[in-house]
Amino acid sequence: MRHVSFRSSLFESKEPQPHFINPICFGEDLAAWLIEKIRPTIFDLSEPIQEDYGWGFWATIGGAPYWVAIAINEEMIGQDVAEWYVSVAHEAGCNPIRRWTTRPKLEVLLALCHAIDSALYNEPTISDIRWWSTDFDSGEPSQHPT
């Protein structure tokens, strides 16, 4: 699993939409933006899916599913520039045999992270990009995924 945090004014962070599950479900536009930026890569991408914490989407390659989760820093709701969190993880699903026999490939996880990283760095309104290979704010962040 990898995590990235960044700050931006590009995405809606002030007004919860009527279709939000709860008032903190920001990130729909960020999910759509990331999907648009990543679509030219080797991954098959789902449409954005609303979760209780924000939004996410599936990125699949060779039948291996990766979940991209998106959330806003709740303390930044209502601010012009908000802090956003994106996590990328291999998800083997509920099938116990598949969970036991399917191992995530680090190079595939990193390829997806690098696609996200490239999208973030190529957008001038995005700043303070920090990557973690452990939990957010645990250990030392890096500028790019490792």
N, C-alpha and C positions, 0 to 999 in steps of 0.2 A: 504494500500500500504506500502511496505517496500523497502528499498534501501540498497545496500552494495557497498562500494568502497574498492579497494585493489590494490596492485602493484605486477607486475610479468613480467618476461622476457620470459615466456613460450609461449606467444601468439604473432602473427605477429603484429608489430606496426610501420614498416618502409616503406614497399613497397605496395602501393595501387594495387589491382588486376584489370585486364582489365574489369571484370564483375561487379565491384563496381558501384553503382548508382552515387556516387560522391567520391572524394578522402578521405573522413573521414569515410567510411563505414567499418572500421576494426571491428573485433570481430567474423568473421565467424568461425574461429578455436576455439575460446572460446565457442561459442554456441554449436558446435559439441562436445567439451570436456564436457561441463555441461550436455548435453543430455546423453552422455555415462555414466557419473557418477550418474545421477539421474534415469536412466532407470530402475534399479532394485527396485525402490520404487513403491508406490501405484498409481502413476500418469501415464496416457497415454500421451506420448510426440509426438509432431509434428516434422517435419524436420525443420532446421533453415530457417528463412524467412528474406530476406534483407529488410531493411528500410532505409529511407534517413539519419538517425542518426547512423546506425550501423546494428545490427541483433537482432532477437528475435525468440521465439518459444512458442507454446501453451503447457500448462500442464493442462490436464483435469482429473477430478475425479467426478464420478457420474453425468456427464453432466454439471458440473460447470467448466467453462473455466478460466484459469489464464494465463496472458501474462507475459512472462519473457523477458524484454528488456535489451539489451547489447550495451554499447557504450564505446568508448575510450575518455579519457580526451584529447581534441584536442591539448592542449599545449604540450602533451607528444608524439605526433606523431613524429616518427624518432628517439626516444630514445630507448636505449637497454631495460630499465625497464620502463614500461608504467603504468599509473594509469587507472584502468577500473571501470566502473559503471554497476551495474545490479539492475534493479527494478523489483519487483514482484507485480502484481495487479490483482484483480478479474475483469473480463470483462463480463458484462451481455449481451453485443451485442447491436444491434440497435432496437430490438423489444421492444417497450415501455411497453408492459404488462410484459414482462420478466424482464425488468429493474426495474419495480415497485414492482414485486412480489419476485424477487430473491435477497436475501441478502447474501453477502459473509460470510462464516464461518471463524472466526478468527483462529480456530484451524487448518483448512485446509491450510489457507494462511501461518501460522507458520510452518506447517509440510513441505511445499514446501521450505520455507526459511531455515529450519533446514537441509534439504537435500542439499541445495546449500552451506550452512555454513560448513557442514561436508566435502563436496568435496573440498572447499577452504582450510580448515585447514589441510586436509590430503595431500596437495600438498606442498612439501618443497620449491618450487620456488615462492610461493605466500606469501606475507607479508602485513603488515599494513591493516589488515581486520577491517573495521568499518561499523557497521549497524546503520541505522536511521529508526525510525518509522514516521518521518516527512520528509520534503524535505532534499536533500543533504546539508550538512553543515549548517543545521538549528537545533538548540537544541544540546543536548549532544549525541554523538554516543556511542554505546555499542559494546562489543566484539562479541556478539551473538545476533540473532534476538529476539525481545521481542514484 
